[in-house]
Amino acid sequence: MKILPNYIDGQWRAASAADAQDVVDPATAEVLARVPLSPAAEVARAAEAAAAAGPQWRRTPPTARVQFLFALKRRLEEHREELARINTRENGKTLEESRGELARAIENVEVACGIPTLMQGDYLEDIARGIDEYLVRQPVGVCATIAPFNFPAMIPFWYLPYSLACGNTHIVKPSERCPLTMARVFELIDSLGLPPGVANLVHGGAGTVDALLDHPLVRAVSFVGSTPVARHIYARAAQSGKRVQAQGGAKNAVVVLPDADLATTTRIVADGAFGSAGQRCLAASLAITVGEAGESFSEAISEAAASRRVGCGLDADVEMGPVISPQSRDRILGFVERGVASGARLIAGGGAKSVRGYERGNFVAPTVLRGVPPESELARVEVFGPVLGLLHVDSVEEAIALVNGGPYGNQASLFTSSGAAARRFRYEVEAGNVGINIGVAAPMAFFPFSGFKESFFGDLHGQGRHAVEFFTQTKVVVERWPSEWSRKF
């Protein structure tokens, strides 16, 4: 079985790891590869190579740096279908979902190609007589991305293209559960002719992550994952003096008002709750119905869940694939069991799903529970699976209070035909990403992927101008040039 190599200093190198783990297709349980759990020595090699490449890469003009990104964009477009299939095999999501993920990755490369404009500074003459002041943006140094399993193709591109465009060198550590997509991406990167050490790939697990957090040459760390791990990464990296952006977990709510279009709302919420098998940080996890919307929406969403086609993501017409592992499946089903025990009523799904021809797959039936107690585990803890809890209130004020009462603040959505209700909701709700008649409020690449409260640790988010600010440090220069002319004035 193939053990994946690391990509360090422009070369593919067998990892010196003593341990490796299987990369498993979650639909078939087939072992696709073995991923090394690289030790700190491998991280040190990558950091040293990146640091050595930094000075020359920084001196490369931004207009020249982005030529490599234009070339990468073309490579990704040429291999988009191949990458989507790899993504589906190791992650389980549907092929259509993987194609959409690749489109989002490419969008970020496109935005980063605008770095000659995005990285510009400021200039002001005569801040005092004969004295000018200006601000320039300079690269931070060696940066690292620690990526999750749920979007193996997209999330590294929230960071990597911006980092390189700004003149940094970079190390990517993909999830050990889903490393194959990024390994193939780095084969494409290898074909670009980038200077050795500018872009590096190191496989591994928790030990590899801690080595990145501790290494003194790594100056900035980007992470997406669960809140406990995000908190650990933020604290440990900050203690070492690094800048950090750490995206954590979520408990995203959608609020449905009586004036919302029922058919459209049901379709969008079902996609938000069950798309990618609920394994995304913007998944709809709670639906809060208001007033008369309670009965009609409950019936409609339970029918949508029951009719959703579950199977292998590579098969035609499948709408939802498996969850990532048997352990995840069992954890999700445990949430459902405890939810019922706490008083919620199961109205759709609720168990493992058997799929003909894929009996070893990690399938969970799309699940809806009604009457979830607001203080229960199911209402407050991230499930990260295809489970939607329903709560009911009498007013939009109560709905907003429920959303804001939770520990997370990643996304909140409202479904309504009232502009006044929409404005109040987006103004008062405590969430970094807000949707109005949108189930998954995923920002475009030129906007930051925001997050509030325990959904984000740091100051600057991924994507867009926030990424440019994160991957640059500002230098202010105040200068005076005495001359005969200036002395006259």
C-alpha positions as a printed NumPy array, in Angstrom:
array([[  0.   ,   0.   ,   0.   ],
       [  1.378,   3.391,  -1.046],
       [  2.637,   5.631,   1.767],
       [  2.208,   9.253,   0.764],
       [  5.424,  11.287,   0.534],
       [  5.918,  14.825,   1.795],
       [  6.773,  17.662,  -0.582],
       [  9.63 ,  19.683,   0.882],
       [ 12.037,  22.092,  -0.797],
       [ 10.691,  21.323,  -4.25 ],
       [ 11.118,  17.541,  -3.928],
       [  8.965,  14.568,  -3.008],
       [ 10.52 ,  12.902,   0.029],
       [  9.594,   9.739,   1.898],
       [  8.641,  10.718,   5.413],
       [ 10.827,   9.572,   8.287],
       [  7.688,   8.74 ,  10.275],
       [  7.628,   5.594,  12.365],
       [  3.836,   5.438,  12.141],
       [  1.276,   5.708,   9.359],
       [ -2.48 ,   5.309,   9.175],
       [ -4.939,   4.173,   6.537],
       [ -6.837,   6.568,   4.286],
       [-10.228,   4.895,   3.945],
       [-13.036,   5.405,   1.423],
       [-16.031,   6.067,   3.726],
       [-18.502,   4.591,   1.223],
       [-16.714,   1.288,   0.593],
       [-14.242,   0.935,   3.513],
       [-11.499,   0.393,   0.908],
       [ -8.035,   1.487,   2.005],
       [ -6.885,   4.038,  -0.579],
       [ -3.405,   4.822,   0.749],
       [ -1.32 ,   5.155,   3.879],
       [ -0.515,   8.571,   5.327],
       [  2.636,   9.102,   7.422],
       [  2.399,  10.772,  10.819],
       [  5.423,  12.97 ,  10.25 ],
       [  7.587,  13.765,  13.29 ],
       [  8.902,  17.164,  14.31 ],
       [ 12.06 ,  16.611,  12.258],
       [ 10.008,  16.633,   9.053],
       [  8.327,  19.879,  10.079],
       [ 11.734,  21.372,  10.803],
       [ 12.989,  20.435,   7.322],
       [  9.971,  22.078,   5.722],
       [ 10.246,  25.197,   7.885],
       [ 13.963,  25.541,   7.171],
       [ 13.409,  25.095,   3.427],
       [ 10.601,  27.659,   3.475],
       [ 12.689,  30.122,   5.468],
       [ 15.627,  29.724,   3.067],
       [ 13.369,  30.36 ,   0.076],
       [ 11.746,  33.396,   1.689],
       [ 14.186,  36.241,   0.908],
       [ 14.333,  35.577,  -2.836],
       [ 10.575,  34.956,  -3.078],
       [  9.896,  38.223,  -1.258],
       [ 12.082,  40.062,  -3.77 ],
       [ 10.129,  38.565,  -6.668],
       [  7.776,  41.332,  -7.866],
       [  4.094,  40.736,  -7.074],
       [  3.3  ,  40.867, -10.783],
       [  5.714,  37.967, -11.28 ],
       [  4.508,  36.004,  -8.239],
       [  0.921,  35.992,  -9.476],
       [  1.974,  34.461, -12.795],
       [  2.461,  31.208, -10.895],
       [ -1.077,  31.575,  -9.529],
       [ -2.495,  32.167, -13.002],
       [ -0.759,  28.95 , -14.055],
       [ -2.097,  27.125, -10.983],
       [ -5.613,  28.283, -11.805],
       [ -5.274,  26.765, -15.286],
       [ -3.952,  23.484, -13.843],
       [ -6.819,  23.271, -11.367],
       [ -9.365,  23.906, -14.102],
       [ -7.784,  21.291, -16.364],
       [ -7.801,  18.676, -13.576],
       [-11.002,  19.757, -11.851],
       [-12.938,  16.571, -12.592],
       [-10.039,  14.337, -11.558],
       [ -9.61 ,  16.263,  -8.294],
       [-13.352,  16.145,  -7.634],
       [-13.375,  12.352,  -7.95 ],
       [-10.389,  12.007,  -5.607],
       [-12.147,  14.325,  -3.166],
       [-15.336,  12.266,  -3.256],
       [-13.512,   8.974,  -2.806],
       [-11.613,  10.033,   0.306],
       [-14.274,  12.294,   1.827],
       [-17.583,  10.713,   0.761],
       [-19.465,  13.802,  -0.426],
       [-21.295,  13.679,  -3.733],
       [-19.434,  14.324,  -6.953],
       [-21.502,  17.456,  -7.534],
       [-20.543,  18.744,  -4.099],
       [-16.877,  18.058,  -4.846],
       [-17.13 ,  19.936,  -8.129],
       [-18.576,  22.901,  -6.264],
       [-15.77 ,  22.691,  -3.715],
       [-13.151,  22.853,  -6.467],
       [-14.922,  25.877,  -7.938],
       [-14.567,  27.655,  -4.575],
       [-10.877,  26.771,  -4.406],
       [-10.301,  28.2  ,  -7.874],
       [-12.171,  31.394,  -6.947],
       [ -9.658,  32.029,  -4.176],
       [ -6.753,  31.633,  -6.577],
       [ -8.448,  34.15 ,  -8.879],
       [ -8.844,  36.696,  -6.091],
       [ -5.242,  36.266,  -4.951],
       [ -4.113,  37.048,  -8.507],
       [ -5.179,  40.631,  -7.779],
       [ -2.448,  41.046,  -5.168],
       [ -0.649,  43.898,  -6.999],
       [ -3.721,  45.974,  -6.15 ],
       [ -4.796,  44.295,  -2.906],
       [ -1.358,  44.647,  -1.313],
       [ -0.946,  48.339,  -2.008],
       [ -0.14 ,  50.681,   0.869],
       [ -0.884,  54.359,   1.644],
       [  1.01 ,  57.617,   1.177],
       [  0.505,  61.131,   2.531],
       [  2.693,  64.127,   1.775],
       [  3.456,  66.875,   4.28 ],
       [  2.312,  65.311,   7.509],
       [  4.503,  68.125,   8.796],
       [  6.399,  70.734,   6.825],
       [  8.682,  68.889,   4.386],
       [  7.935,  65.469,   5.909],
       [  6.093,  62.639,   4.146],
       [  4.748,  59.383,   5.555],
       [  3.803,  56.14 ,   3.894],
       [  2.748,  52.6  ,   4.754],
       [  3.862,  49.466,   2.925],
       [  2.831,  45.848,   3.342],
       [  5.546,  43.226,   3.615],
       [  5.331,  39.424,   3.924],
       [  5.233,  37.796,   7.359],
       [  7.617,  34.925,   6.576],
       [  6.924,  31.199,   6.843],
       [  3.179,  30.473,   7.172],
       [  1.329,  27.206,   7.784],
       [ -2.162,  25.855,   7.139],
       [ -3.636,  23.033,   9.225],
       [ -6.61 ,  21.793,   7.197],
       [ -9.677,  19.708,   8.177],
       [-11.109,  16.601,   6.521],
       [-14.455,  18.025,   5.445],
       [-13.24 ,  20.286,   2.605],
       [ -9.896,  18.806,   1.528],
       [ -9.742,  20.822,  -1.708],
       [-11.213,  24.176,  -0.721],
       [-10.024,  25.17 ,   2.727],
       [ -6.265,  25.137,   2.024],
       [ -7.051,  27.641,  -0.746],
       [ -8.564,  30.071,   1.764],
       [ -4.941,  30.656,   2.726],
       [ -2.264,  29.266,   0.404],
       [ -2.727,  31.499,  -2.682],
       [ -2.94 ,  34.705,  -0.621],
       [  0.116,  33.76 ,   1.399],
       [  2.208,  33.067,  -1.699],
       [  0.94 ,  36.143,  -3.537],
       [  1.928,  38.335,  -0.569],
       [  5.494,  37.019,  -0.745],
       [  5.392,  34.43 ,   2.049],
       [  6.487,  30.826,   1.865],
       [  4.022,  28.207,   3.026],
       [  3.556,  24.748,   4.572],
       [  0.264,  22.856,   4.206],
       [ -0.641,  20.004,   6.55 ],
       [ -3.768,  18.341,   5.159],
       [ -6.042,  16.218,   7.303],
       [ -4.628,  12.754,   7.822],
       [ -8.132,  11.46 ,   7.076],
       [ -8.306,  13.103,   3.635],
       [ -4.785,  13.847,   2.343],
       [ -5.103,  12.56 ,  -1.227],
       [ -6.719,  15.609,  -2.835],
       [ -4.046,  17.985,  -1.59 ],
       [ -1.303,  15.504,  -2.488],
       [ -2.539,  15.609,  -6.089],
       [ -2.816,  19.419,  -5.933],
       [  0.84 ,  19.57 ,  -4.939],
       [  1.751,  17.431,  -7.921],
       [  0.181,  20.202,  -9.994],
       [  2.032,  22.83 ,  -7.955],
       [  5.266,  20.943,  -8.575],
       [  4.712,  21.389, -12.321],
       [  4.562,  25.194, -12.016],
       [  8.28 ,  25.742, -11.588],
       [  7.997,  27.561,  -8.272],
       [ 11.339,  28.138,  -6.543],
       [ 12.114,  25.214,  -4.178],
       [ 10.832,  25.733,  -0.647],
       [  8.139,  28.273,  -1.52 ],
       [  5.292,  25.742,  -1.165],
       [  5.608,  22.618,   1.006],
       [  3.347,  19.728,   2.03 ],
       [  3.813,  17.784,   5.27 ],
       [  1.488,  14.943,   6.237],
       [  0.782,  14.024,   9.828],
       [ -1.401,  14.047,  12.892],
       [ -1.546,  15.84 ,  16.231],
       [  2.203,  15.615,  16.808],
       [  2.875,  17.203,  13.438],
       [  0.453,  20.013,  14.268],
       [  2.169,  20.758,  17.574],
       [  5.554,  20.799,  15.839],
       [  4.236,  23.466,  13.441],
       [  2.832,  25.482,  16.353],
       [  6.126,  25.349,  18.226],
       [  8.681,  25.81 ,  15.446],
       [ 10.258,  29.277,  15.713],
       [ 10.53 ,  29.757,  11.94 ],
       [  6.757,  29.424,  11.445],
       [  5.352,  32.929,  11.925],
       [  1.64 ,  32.523,  11.107],
       [ -0.83 ,  29.65 ,  11.429],
       [ -4.259,  29.174,   9.81 ],
       [ -6.62 ,  26.456,  11.036],
       [-10.161,  25.181,  10.5  ],
       [-11.685,  22.485,  12.696],
       [-13.487,  21.894,  15.981],
       [-13.616,  24.504,  18.727],
       [-11.548,  22.535,  21.285],
       [ -8.738,  22.093,  18.77 ],
       [ -9.059,  25.686,  17.536],
       [ -8.685,  26.921,  21.117],
       [ -5.598,  24.741,  21.602],
       [ -4.025,  25.947,  18.371],
       [ -4.765,  29.583,  19.116],
       [ -3.309,  29.408,  22.621],
       [ -0.21 ,  27.361,  21.769],
       [  0.695,  29.281,  18.617],
       [  0.082,  32.668,  20.241],
       [  2.266,  31.64 ,  23.167],
       [  5.07 ,  31.176,  20.633],
       [  4.479,  34.69 ,  19.298],
       [  2.744,  33.67 ,  16.073],
       [ -0.247,  35.331,  14.488],
       [ -3.193,  32.919,  14.352],
       [ -6.565,  32.543,  12.664],
       [ -8.432,  29.52 ,  14.014],
       [-11.926,  28.711,  12.758],
       [-13.837,  26.576,  15.252],
       [-17.119,  24.725,  15.435],
       [-20.699,  25.857,  15.019],
       [-24.331,  25.288,  15.888],
       [-25.97 ,  27.108,  13.004],
       [-29.634,  28.027,  13.23 ],
       [-32.131,  28.841,  10.509],
       [-35.196,  30.828,  11.532],
       [-38.391,  30.259,   9.529],
       [-41.123,  32.915,   9.696],
       [-44.749,  32.245,   8.692],
       [-44.428,  34.45 ,   5.585],
       [-41.54 ,  32.404,   4.137],
       [-42.185,  30.495,   0.912],
       [-42.604,  26.946,   2.22 ],
       [-41.434,  24.944,  -0.78 ],
       [-38.327,  27.04 ,  -1.419],
       [-37.448,  27.239,   2.268],
       [-37.79 ,  23.493,   2.729],
       [-35.552,  22.719,  -0.235],
       [-32.871,  25.195,   0.841],
       [-32.891,  24.123,   4.495],
       [-32.714,  20.443,   3.531],
       [-29.667,  21.167,   1.395],
       [-28.153,  23.17 ,   4.255],
       [-28.753,  20.454,   6.837],
       [-27.953,  17.332,   4.825],
       [-25.525,  18.54 ,   2.17 ],
       [-22.042,  17.041,   2.645],
       [-23.774,  14.735,   5.159],
       [-23.941,  17.689,   7.555],
       [-20.144,  17.704,   7.86 ],
       [-19.515,  21.376,   7.286],
       [-19.104,  24.329,   9.604],
       [-21.988,  26.134,   7.884],
       [-24.416,  23.208,   8.071],
       [-27.92 ,  24.023,   9.296],
       [-28.159,  22.23 ,  12.615],
       [-31.215,  23.876,  14.186],
       [-34.417,  25.153,  12.589],
       [-36.406,  27.599,  14.707],
       [-39.962,  27.984,  13.48 ],
       [-41.998,  31.03 ,  14.439],
       [-45.758,  31.071,  14.945],
       [-47.81 ,  29.392,  12.24 ],
       [-44.691,  28.085,  10.442],
       [-44.309,  25.31 ,  13.014],
       [-46.658,  22.64 ,  11.691],
       [-46.238,  23.175,   7.966],
       [-42.452,  23.38 ,   8.007],
       [-42.081,  20.356,  10.315],
       [-44.102,  18.199,   7.951],
       [-42.325,  19.466,   4.857],
       [-38.777,  19.062,   6.202],
       [-39.447,  15.561,   7.517],
       [-40.69 ,  14.531,   4.061],
       [-37.613,  16.1  ,   2.455],
       [-35.333,  14.185,   4.806],
       [-37.108,  10.874,   4.258],
       [-36.961,  11.218,   0.456],
       [-33.298,  12.249,   0.224],
       [-31.28 ,   9.733,  -1.792],
       [-28.312,   8.393,   0.185],
       [-25.435,   6.448,  -1.336],
       [-21.938,   6.499,  -2.745],
       [-21.066,  10.006,  -3.851],
       [-19.735,   8.793,  -7.201],
       [-23.089,   7.28 ,  -8.183],
       [-25.546,   9.291, -10.263],
       [-28.542,  10.938,  -8.569],
       [-27.163,  10.465,  -5.04 ],
       [-27.949,  13.497,  -2.881],
       [-26.008,  12.59 ,   0.265],
       [-22.941,  10.468,   0.858],
       [-21.557,   8.783,   3.977],
       [-19.988,  10.41 ,   7.021],
       [-16.224,  10.198,   7.31 ],
       [-15.793,   7.182,   9.622],
       [-17.587,   4.495,  11.647],
       [-16.651,   6.435,  14.773],
       [-18.343,   9.56 ,  13.418],
       [-21.427,   7.551,  12.495],
       [-21.678,   6.082,  15.998],
       [-21.107,   9.492,  17.606],
       [-23.892,  11.042,  15.502],
       [-26.326,   8.25 ,  16.346],
       [-25.459,   8.73 ,  20.007],
       [-26.527,  12.37 ,  19.74 ],
       [-29.85 ,  11.258,  18.257],
       [-30.469,   8.695,  21.007],
       [-29.707,  11.211,  23.752],
       [-31.853,  13.792,  22.002],
       [-34.848,  11.476,  22.09 ],
       [-34.126,  10.657,  25.726],
       [-34.122,  14.396,  26.528],
       [-37.631,  14.812,  25.128],
       [-37.218,  15.429,  21.392],
       [-39.465,  13.493,  19.008],
       [-37.934,  11.672,  16.039],
       [-39.909,  12.48 ,  12.866],
       [-37.429,  11.341,  10.188],
       [-34.403,   9.062,  10.021],
       [-32.592,   8.436,  13.255],
       [-30.415,   5.445,  12.441],
       [-27.699,   4.008,  10.253],
       [-28.603,   3.687,   6.586],
       [-28.031,   0.502,   4.624],
       [-27.089,   1.074,   0.979],
       [-27.106,  -1.853,  -1.423],
       [-23.628,  -2.585,  -2.739],
       [-22.034,  -0.422,  -0.037],
       [-22.884,  -2.376,   3.088],
       [-19.586,  -1.407,   4.753],
       [-20.163,   2.323,   4.234],
       [-20.652,   4.872,   7.012],
       [-24.161,   5.954,   6.032],
       [-26.553,   7.791,   8.342],
       [-30.177,   8.455,   7.453],
       [-31.056,  12.176,   7.175],
       [-32.596,  12.853,  10.564],
       [-35.095,  15.388,  11.926],
       [-36.056,  15.715,  15.588],
       [-38.943,  17.921,  16.675],
       [-39.432,  19.65 ,  20.011],
       [-35.753,  19.796,  20.922],
       [-35.429,  21.307,  24.425],
       [-33.518,  24.611,  24.149],
       [-31.09 ,  23.708,  26.969],
       [-30.445,  20.154,  25.79 ],
       [-27.195,  18.846,  24.338],
       [-28.808,  18.523,  20.926],
       [-29.639,  22.241,  20.893],
       [-26.197,  23.456,  21.971],
       [-23.496,  20.982,  20.897],
       [-22.202,  20.558,  17.355],
       [-23.264,  17.186,  15.898],
       [-21.386,  17.464,  12.582],
       [-23.711,  15.075,  10.848],
       [-27.028,  15.001,   8.929],
       [-29.193,  15.83 ,  11.941],
       [-31.607,  18.781,  12.125],
       [-33.273,  19.756,  15.402],
       [-36.555,  21.705,  15.365],
       [-37.519,  24.286,  17.988],
       [-40.598,  26.485,  18.049],
       [-41.176,  30.013,  19.373],
       [-43.901,  32.635,  19.081],
       [-41.941,  35.64 ,  17.824],
       [-38.864,  36.69 ,  15.892],
       [-37.561,  38.319,  19.099],
       [-37.578,  34.936,  20.84 ],
       [-35.891,  33.333,  17.822],
       [-33.054,  35.879,  17.824],
       [-32.632,  35.405,  21.58 ],
       [-32.34 ,  31.635,  21.07 ],
       [-29.715,  32.066,  18.359],
       [-27.705,  34.545,  20.428],
       [-27.945,  32.42 ,  23.565],
       [-25.715,  29.695,  22.173],
       [-21.924,  29.55 ,  22.519],
       [-21.21 ,  29.672,  18.78 ],
       [-21.571,  32.404,  16.185],
       [-20.614,  31.011,  12.813],
       [-23.806,  31.346,  10.766],
       [-27.469,  32.202,  11.181],
       [-30.14 ,  32.404,   8.472],
       [-33.641,  33.822,   8.243],
       [-36.392,  32.829,   5.821],
       [-39.02 ,  35.503,   5.31 ],
       [-40.648,  37.848,   2.799],
       [-40.457,  40.778,   5.241],
       [-37.693,  43.297,   4.69 ],
       [-38.19 ,  44.749,   8.158],
       [-37.772,  41.341,   9.795],
       [-34.718,  40.637,   7.672],
       [-33.067,  43.915,   8.611],
       [-33.707,  43.366,  12.304],
       [-32.343,  39.843,  12.122],
       [-29.103,  40.671,  10.31 ],
       [-28.596,  43.696,  12.597],
       [-29.128,  41.893,  15.927],
       [-28.03 ,  38.318,  15.344],
       [-24.614,  37.399,  16.766],
       [-23.107,  35.471,  13.868],
       [-20.28 ,  36.195,  11.478],
       [-22.066,  34.847,   8.392],
       [-25.736,  35.766,   7.946],
       [-28.111,  34.43 ,   5.319],
       [-31.421,  35.975,   4.283],
       [-33.384,  33.319,   2.399],
       [-29.998,  31.575,   2.022],
       [-29.376,  28.27 ,   3.788],
       [-25.587,  28.192,   3.618],
       [-24.239,  31.743,   3.746],
       [-20.814,  30.868,   2.359],
       [-19.061,  34.111,   1.393],
       [-17.458,  34.522,  -1.995],
       [-13.672,  34.489,  -2.098],
       [-13.437,  38.285,  -2.118],
       [-15.258,  38.487,   1.257],
       [-13.868,  37.121,   4.549],
       [-15.231,  33.912,   6.035],
       [-16.349,  35.405,   9.332],
       [-17.162,  33.875,  12.685],
       [-18.106,  35.121,  16.167],
       [-17.737,  33.847,  19.727],
       [-16.46 ,  30.255,  20.019],
       [-16.603,  29.768,  16.268],
       [-13.44 ,  31.815,  15.709],
       [-10.23 ,  32.63 ,  17.544],
       [ -8.21 ,  35.506,  16.166],
       [ -8.755,  38.857,  14.513],
       [ -8.472,  38.369,  10.739],
       [-10.393,  35.683,   8.869],
       [ -9.627,  33.694,   5.748],
       [-10.259,  34.9  ,   2.19 ],
       [-10.347,  38.333,   0.575],
       [ -8.839,  41.428,   2.152],
       [ -8.666,  39.794,   5.573],
       [ -6.307,  37.2  ,   4.097],
       [ -4.109,  39.923,   2.606],
       [ -3.949,  41.704,   5.965],
       [ -3.208,  38.467,   7.825],
       [ -0.379,  37.464,   5.505],
       [  1.301,  40.887,   5.542],
       [  2.788,  43.088,   8.215],
       [  2.661,  46.849,   7.863],
       [  5.692,  49.094,   7.941],
       [  5.307,  52.865,   8.317],
       [  8.068,  55.117,   7.001],
       [  8.374,  58.79 ,   7.956],
       [ 10.952,  60.662,   5.858],
       [ 12.352,  64.098,   5.308],
       [ 14.812,  65.14 ,   2.595],
       [ 16.285,  68.549,   3.457],
       [ 17.102,  70.683,   0.451],
       [ 17.65 ,  74.313,  -0.491],
       [ 14.105,  74.334,  -1.898],
       [ 12.508,  73.018,   1.313],
       [ 14.389,  75.491,   3.49 ],
       [ 12.842,  78.386,   1.583],
       [  9.413,  77.266,   2.742]])
